[in-house]
Amino acid sequence: MFSRVDAFVRDVRELETEEALAGALADVSRDLGFRYFALTHHVDVRRSSAAIRIHNYPDGWAEWFDEQSLGATDPVHRASNMTSVGFTWSMLPDMIALTAQDRRILELARSEGLGEGFTVPAHVPGEAHGSCSFACAVGDPPFGEHLPLLQLVGAFAFEAARRMRRSRFSQGPIQLTDRQRECVMWAARGKSDWEIARILGVSEATVGEHLRHAYERYGVGKRTLVAIHALFDGTIGFLDVLRR
């Protein structure tokens, strides 16, 4: 089975459309013992044209899910936001405090034919949380031996979907120069332009110019917002800001 997953990982890098990705996911899911898959950002996909959602879940379940706007509040999605490794749905009570509404959602999913599942989280700085889930049909035999392989399938499938969406909606990543990044980092630490100038050995006007260019590249007008954007897309790290 590893050779099957290895082929998927190699082939998925060359896929160009979401339809092709859906077909490849359906095939590899079936080979690994799962009837259904869902690759999605944890948002209301009806309100975000750039959000990822590729699945073959039963139509009735998907329609009700969207009507209830469950993208951000679904218990599987909330549990996924708490970890970086895959988990079975039977583990949900140990991961989050399930509410009465959560239990109702899980019961309704089962009534629509979704049995036990396995979810692979997808966390990318600057983006909504996401995941790739695999589910058996109710009554299918239990799974277990292929879970490490599903981690690979889910991670590479989500990255392939991100690549496709970037080509449609994005102009490419924001890029700052080294000096702009340094100024943003010190600004995120709460330093004034004068203090940053003393630290870097440049003029205060030069610091202001570097920060102005950073504002323009992120499309913001405040140092707090540029720091937040830089943190979310990984241009600067939390350790950069917290380090003394």
DOTI-6297 format. One record per atom (N, C-alpha, C): x, y, z. Coordinates in steps of 0.02 Angstrom, whole numbers, plus 50000, padded with zeros to 5 digits. Layout:
<recs>
XYZ...
</recs>
This chain:
<recs>
500414993950000500005000050000500435006450000501035005950028501475011850027501625014049956501725009349910501865011049841501285014849809500675013049830500085016549804500075023849828500225024849891500235031649919500825035549891501385032249882501975035549853501815038049782501445034149744501255036249677500785042249680500315042249729499865047949736500255054349753500725053849800501125059649820501515062449761501785058049719502165060349661501695063349608501135060049596500695062249542500305068649559500135069549624499715075149642500065081849630500725081849630501095088049617500985090549546500795086149501500715088049430499995089549411499525088449456498815089649440498685097149432498245098749385498125105849369497435108249390496955103849400496275105949415496015102549478495535105849510495225102949569494835096649552494565096349492494205090349471494685084349468495285085449442495775080049439495995078049510496075082949554496265081449623495715077549658495085079349645494525075649675494525068449652494655067349589494675060549563495235056449594495825059649600496395056149629496275054549703495955059249739495805058049809495295052549818494795052449775494295047149779494615040349768495075039849720495395033449706495835031149764496265035549790496715033449843496335032249908495795036049920495385034849980495075027949977494815026149920494505019549912495025014049922495625015049895496145009949902496355009049975496285014450015496475014150085495885012150130495315010850100494745008350139494235013550160494215019350127493755024650145493295026350086492665027250101492175028950049492185036450032492305040550083492215047850074492865051650092492915057650065493445062350084493165069350082493485073850120493305081050118493925085050134494125089150087494705093550094494435100650096494545104250152494195110650159494555115350207494455121850195494615126950245494035127050295494175128950357493665129050409493315135750411492975137450357492615143750351491955142350316491525147350314490915146850275491105147750201491155142350165491415142750096490965146650050490335147650069489885151550026490055158950028490425161050080490595168150088491315169650068491695164650048492395165750029492555162049964492645165849912492775162849846493455159549843493915161549888494595158749887494665152649933494145150949970494185145350017494185138749978494555133950005494595127249975494035122950003493695119249958493245113949980493155109149922493425103149930493375097749881493145091549919492595088449899492345082749938491895078349895491755072449922491255068149891490765065649944490645069849996490175068050048489465067650018489005064150051488315063750026488025070750017487645071849963487385078449947486955081250003486535077050033486105079450086486485082150145487025078750163487435081050219487785087550202488085088050144488445094050124487975100150120487375099150095486895104650090486685107150159486535102450204486345104550272486925107850308487525105250300488125108050330488205115450310488115116850246488195123750222487625128250246487015125550248486445129450271486545131750343486865127450383486985129050454487635132950465488005134250411488645138050415489105134950468489235128350460489615124750511490365124450497490595127950445491305127450427491785128850485491625133850526492085135750580491915132450646491305129750653491085127250718490995119650721491035116250665490975108950664491465105850713491255100950753491705098150805492345095050777492305091850719492905089050689493395094650671493135100050643493565105650625493865108850687493475109750740493745112750801494285108450831494185102050832494705097550858495335097850815495245098350750495815098850704496235104950719495905110450740496275116550754496725115950815496635110550854497005109650916497625105250909497745102550849498295097750842498605098450772499195095550765499535095750700499595088750670499315083650704499355076850678498655074050671498585068950629497935066050615497635062650676496965062250676496605059150732495965055850706495755050550740495125047350723494555051150757493975050750727493405054450755493185051650822493345045350836493175042550901493565045950957494105049650939494505053050989494225059951007493705062250973493455069050983493295070651056492955066251094492805068051163493425069251206493995066451187494615067551224494975073851202494765076851146495115082651118494755089151133494095089151131493705095151145493105093351188492825098251221492215097151259491615097351212491325091651199490765091151152490125094051183489805098551147489175101351169488605097051143487995098651165487405095051141487335095951065487495102051041487455103250969487985099150932488585098550960489105094450929488865087250921488575084550973488345077650971487785076850920487365081850914486825081650864487135081650794487645085750782487965085950716488265079150699488605076150747488905069550735488375064150722487825064550758487285059750746486975060650678486865066950657486585068250591487055065950536487715066950546488205064550497488145057050489488075053650544488015046350542487365044250507486825047950519486195046250487486225047250412486695051550389486785052650317487275047750287487545043050327487965037850301488705038350317488895043650354489605044550371489765040750435490205035850431490405032050489491025034850521491465030550545492085032750577492535036250526492915041150550493335044850505494025046350534494445049250493495125051250512495255057950480495495062750519495605069550495496335071550501496605074450447497285076950446497255084650446497495087950500497475095250503497935098450451497765104550430498185108350384498205115550410498775117450439498855124150467499405127750429499225133350397499705137350360499665144550385500235147550405500215154450428499885159150378499445163550404499115168250361498485165750327498295159350339497695156550309497245153850363496605153050345496145149650390496385142450401496225139650459496375132650470496015128350418496295122550405495985117950358496125110750378495865106150338495975099050353495785094950293496015088750294495805083750244495555077750284494915076250277494605070750315494435064950269494455059050298494275052950264493755049350307493225046750276492695043550315492475037050283492335032250326492025026050303491275026950299490935022850261490215022550263489995018750325489415020450350489145016850408489105009350391489375005250434489364998050422489984995250389490424999650365491054997250336491494994350391491944989750374492384986850425492844992150454493074991250516493524996250547494184996650511494515002450518495155003450487495685004250541496305005050521496825006050571497535005850544497685000950503498384999950484498645005150435498195008950402498425013650351498435020950375498325022150439498275029050463498895033250450499515030650461500105034750445500135036750371499885032450327499885034050256499375039450241498815039450278498315044650267498585051550285499035051850334499355058150351499715061050291500065056850254500415059150194499925061250140499415057250129498925058750077498585065450091498355066350153498015072550171498445078650164499065078250187499515084050185499675086050113499835081150071500025082750002499415084849961498835082049976498225084049940498045091349956498105093250020497935100050038498415105050007499055103250005499535107749974499415108449899499205103049867499035103449795498445108049784497935107649828497355112049822497555119349833498005120549881498235127349893498605130149832499005125949801499365128249741498875130249686498355126349677497855127849626497495134449641497315135449704496975141549722497425147649717498065146949735498525152549730498585154849658498585150149611498655152049541498045155849516497475155249551496865158549530496745165149566496935165549630496735171249670497305175549696497915173149691498465176749724498965179449673499275185049692499805187949653500485185849678500515181049723501145178749750501235181249821501715178349856501825180249927502105187349933501945190449990502225197050006502965196050021503385200349993504095199950005504355206650030504695206350088505015212250116505765211450108506115217150103506835216950104507065215250175507705213650182507965211950248507885217850296508015224050272507955229850315507225231150333506775230250285506065231250300505835226150352506065219950345505875214850393506135216650463506765219050467507045220850532506635226450564506445231350524506055236950551505375234650576505065230250538504415227550558504485223550623505025219650627505135215550687505215220050749505625225350743505725229650801505095233650816504715235450765504075238850777503595234250814503605227750796503175222950830503375222250903504015223550920504245223350990504075229751027503755234450993503535240551026504025246351022504535245750980505035251050975504785256750930504965262850947504795268550905505275269050846505115273250797505565274150741506255276450764506255281050814506895283650839507305277950871506975273750911507325268250943507585263150892507175261650841507395256950789508005259750752507995266350739508555269650705509195268850746509155269650811509745268950854509995261650854509525256950854509715249850855510055247750790509785250150734510035247950668510595252450642510715258150674511245262550652511075266250588510435268050580510225271850521509835277850546509625282150499509245288050519508515286350533508185290450573507485289350588507065289850525507255294250478506895294850415506945288450375507525285250377507615278950340507165273450368507105273150434506655268250466505935269550444505735275950445505065277650423504925275550351505435276250308505365274350238505295266750232505695263050269505645255750267504955253450290504705256350343504045254450368503495256450320503565262250289503065264450240503015259450182503585257150158503565252150104503245245650127503375243750189503055237750216502305238650220502075244650242501365245950244501055245150175501395247850125501125247650057501075240550031501575236550046501575229650021501025225450053500845226950115500315223350148499635226750140499635232750115499005236350106498695238650171499115240650219498875243050284499175249850299498925253150353499175259750368499425260550439499475255050477499685255550546500225250350560500685252050606501235247550622500965241250657500425241850695500145235850727499895230950675499555233450624499285229050572499835225850530500355229650515500885226750474501235221250514501305222150579501605216950620501175210650621500515211650627500065205850628500105202050562500085205650506500135202350441500805198650434501345201750455502005198550449502045192350493501735192550551501715186650593501315181050561500755182650533500315177550505500605174250443500975178050403501245174850342501955172050352502215172650414502855169550429503455173950413503345180250392503915184650378504325185950441503975186750497504305186850562503975181550605504335179250655504065174050699503915176650768503495173050805503335175150873503965175350916504435170850905505055170950944505455177350929505415179850866505755186150850505475191750893504825191750902504495197150939504605196451014504595190351039504645189251111505355189151137505835187851092506535187451114506765194151142507105193951198507355200051230508095201151215
</recs>
